[in-house]
């Protein structure tokens, strides 16, 4: 049995008290991965941004809002886990300035200055030691090439490549890549069935072999 941390869902980076940057991630893939891991007898902790989908009752769920909160919570949880599946879609950018009051319309363009947020998966992978990390790469083009580049840059043990059609969808289509660029498995269908395929590879390559 392994203790697995899963990051899931989107994050929100607020511009003012009512407006924020986010994306269409639903948390369905994270929920499906958690269910698949629990089916295999593993303990699961989920660090999740704001979602409406339910997570398995057997999983520990830690809710967060911003990318900074996700990184802090995931770092704490990762300290007691054997591996990480980074299925979340954290905001890559945050506003340089967050206004205390609602930004009023003036009729003029609003210029936003955005700064990059810290990369959750890359930060944790740099601290993983003997633990394993599986990342997700969602790209609009050159899926395999970009996924492999992310695997190397983020120091992941495996990378799951998928496309933008997976966002807020009931289905997914993925390729699972190893550090040599080999496609270990391709899977398509419901997120539940795809999650089982992903966990089967993780079980064989990263858990049972250790």
N, C-alpha and C positions, 0 to 999 in steps of 0.2 A: 504494500500500500504506500502511496505517495501523498504528500501534502502539496496541493497544487493551488497556486494563485492565478486568478484570471482577472484581467482588466477588461471592462466592458462598457459599451455605450459611448455617448459623446461627452464632451465637457462644454462649459459655457464660460466665455470671457466677457464680463460686463463692460459696457461703454459708459453707462450711467445706471441709476437704480432700476430702470425698466427695460433697457435694451442690451442685447448681448450678441456676440458672435458664436455660432455653433455650426453643426452639420446634421445630416439626416440619419446618422447612426441610430438604430432602434434598440440595440442590446440583444436582439434575437440570437445572433451568433454566439455571443457570450453565454447566454442562457442555455443554448443547445450544447455548447462545449461543457458547461458545468454539469448538465444532466448526463452526458456521455461519460464524463470522468467519474461521477458518482455511481453510475451503472457498473463501472469496472472496480468499484470498491475503494476509490480514493477519497480523501478529504479535500474539500474545496472551499476556498475563500475568494469572494468576488469583490473587487473594488469597482464600483459602478458610478458613472455619471448619471444625470437625470434621465430615466426611462419610464415607460409605461408597461413594459412587458414584465411578467412575473419571473422570478428566479426560483430554482428548486428549493423546497423547504429545508432540505438537508444541508444546503450551503450556508456558510456565514457570509452575510452581505454587508459591506461597508460603503455607505453612500457618500459621494463627494459631488462637487459642482465644477470647480475650475481645474485646469491642467495642473496647477501648482498643488492643489489639494489631492489630486489623484496621485501625483508623484510621491508626496509625503506619506499618504496612507499606504500606497503600494510598497514603498521602501520599508515601512514598519512591518507590514504583513509578510513581506518576502523574507525577512530575517528568520521566520519560523517555517518556511516552506522549502520544498525540494526543487521546485521548478515554477516557471512563469509562462503563461500563455497570454500574450499581449494582444487581445482581440479588440480593445477599445479604439476609438477614433478621437483622441484628444485634439483640441484646437492647437494648431501649429503656431498661431499668432495671438498676441494679446495687445490691447491698446496701450500705448505709452502712458496715457493719462486716463484715469477713470473719474468721471465727473461726479460730484456729490449730489447734484440736482439733475433732474431730467433735462436733457438738451432740448432747448426750444427751437422751433422752426423759425428761420429768418428770411427764407426766400433765396438764400445764397447757398452755394455748394458747401458741404461739410467735409473737411479734410481730416482723415484719420491717419495717425502715425502708429504703425504696428511694429511690435518687436517679436522675435521668435521666442516661443516657450521652450523650456527644457524638454528633451525627448525622453519620455517615460521609459520605454523599452531599452534604449541605448544606455541610459543612466544606470538602470538596474543590471543590465548585462555586463557593464563594466565592473560591477561589484559582485558578480555571481559566484566567483570562486568555483567550487565543485558542483554547484547547482546548474540546471539547464534553463535555457530561455528559447521560447518559440515566438517569433514575431509574425505579424500580418502586414502585407503590403497591398494596399489598394491603389491601383494606378489606372489611368485612362488610356495609356498606350505603352508599348514595349514592356508588357507585364513581366515576362520572365527575366529580362535583362535588368529592369529596375528593381525587381524583387531580390535578385542575386546581389546587386550592388548594396541594397539595404541590409541584407544578411551579413555581408562582410563589414559594412560600416558600423552596424549596431552590435556586432559580435554575437549574433544569434547562433543557436545550434541547428535550427530549422527555420524556414520562412514559408508561410502560407501566402500564396499569391492569388489575389482575386481582383475583380473589376468593380467599377462604380455601380453596376447594376445590382450589386449585393446590398447597397444601402437601403435600409427600410423595406427590404424584400423578404418574402417567405422562403426564397430559394437562394442557392449560391452555387458557384462553379469555381473550383480552386485547383491549384497545383501545389504540391508540397515539395520544397527544394531542400537539398542538403548543401553544405558548404562547398562541395565540388561542382555544384550546379546541376546535379542529377535530379530529375523529376522522380521522386520516390513513389508518388501516387497522384493521380488526377481523380477528382470526384465532382459529381454534379447531382443536384436534386434538392430536396428539402434541406433546410439548415440542420435539422436533426440528423438526417442520414449523413450529410457531409461532416458533421461534428464527430459522428462515430468513426468515420474513415480517418479523420485527423487524429483522434485519440488512439486508434489502432496503431498508427505509425509512431506516435509518441510513446506508446506502451512498449513497442518492440525496440525502438531505437534508443530511447532515452531513459526508460524506467527499468524494464526487465534486464537490460544489458549491464546495469550498474550493481 
